Amino acid sequence: MTVNGKTLPSKMPDGLMAHFPNTGPVGASCGECEHFGKTSVVGIGKCLKAAELLKALKCGSPRHKDRIPAHTAACKYFHRKGNEND
């Protein structure tokens, strides 16, 4: 599948993401994003942005199995840690 000129992986990661992987900046990964593992409530390997979207949609909260690897290709909500320009 291609979205905005980017080829998406054939399978989403097992964990919960806020949007499709590979829709963020080229070469960026979830582990570099300020939303990744930001709070102890979300935990390491979880995306705060995905948790916020679930809450807004009243779909509950991420579960333990919703962890994603830090090396997962970034999504469109990517915002580099400590960088106000991303």
C-alpha positions, 0 to 999 in steps of 0.5 A, spaced: 500 500 500 502 507 498 500 513 502 502 520 500 508 517 496 510 512 501 510 505 501 507 502 507 509 495 510 505 489 509 504 488 516 503 493 522 507 492 528 504 488 533 504 494 538 499 500 538 501 506 533 498 513 532 498 512 525 501 508 519 509 507 520 513 510 515 508 516 514 513 520 518 520 523 516 524 519 512 529 515 517 526 517 523 524 511 528 519 511 534 524 511 539 526 518 537 519 521 538 517 525 544 511 521 544 514 514 545 514 512 552 514 519 555 510 517 561 510 512 566 503 511 565 504 509 558 511 506 559 517 504 555 515 502 548 508 505 548 506 511 544 503 517 548 500 520 542 496 513 540 494 513 548 491 520 547 487 518 540 484 512 544 482 516 550 479 521 545 475 516 541 473 513 548 476 506 546 480 505 552 487 505 554 493 501 551 494 494 554 501 491 556 501 487 549 501 494 545 508 495 546 512 497 539 519 497 538 523 503 538 526 502 531 519 502 528 519 507 522 516 513 525 508 515 523 506 522 521 505 524 528 513 524 529 516 530 533 523 529 535 525 529 542 527 536 544 526 539 537 521 544 536 521 544 529 519 537 527 
